């Protein structure tokens, strides 16, 4: 697989991710929800200040947010190096595509964290306002303090736990509850495919290495015999 193919995949994922986020941010008020496919698929606008599942390091606007963004920057930097390395080694095309998907997703969320606070107005759920792009009064936060825009929501099952269950009996249960974005989906798809097909992705490399060693040994034996 060539580098240009990887670049196309990354740019395509980034374009879809950012266009979708821009549309949601400038057309939905925070918390707005629209059913797309019955009760199974919603567009539900939320903003995530932290990591996946809404986890945060410290309070909003604290050192934790900066640390998380710096970590994302470092991860993206390592991703560039790793992609170049596996392209140079001509590893399995499927593995390279998966790594490209993970990398694109990481960059997509990093863009939100770095710049969205600078270029967007704050979304106010009480006023139900739609955020302006490049507002005259300035963005809602500084560099490194942007919030990641999420909107894909698949509450496939909504029910309650049976009353007889300890601690959670009678409490609501929902599957699948996370709200995520295209970048998150790209990362998850890349990771899941690598886990499912790891033997196919890596066995050939080991076989090639084994064949190379075996051929080298045979050649050396032939030279000694002659």
PyMOL commands that set and color helices and strands:
alter all, ss='L'
color gray80, all
select helices_A, chain A and resi 3-27+52-54+63-88+93-119+182-196+198-225
alter helices_A, ss='H'
color red, helices_A
select strands_A, chain A and resi 33-37+41-48+148-153+157-160+172-175+179-180
alter strands_A, ss='S'
color yellow, strands_A
deselect
rebuild
show_as cartoon
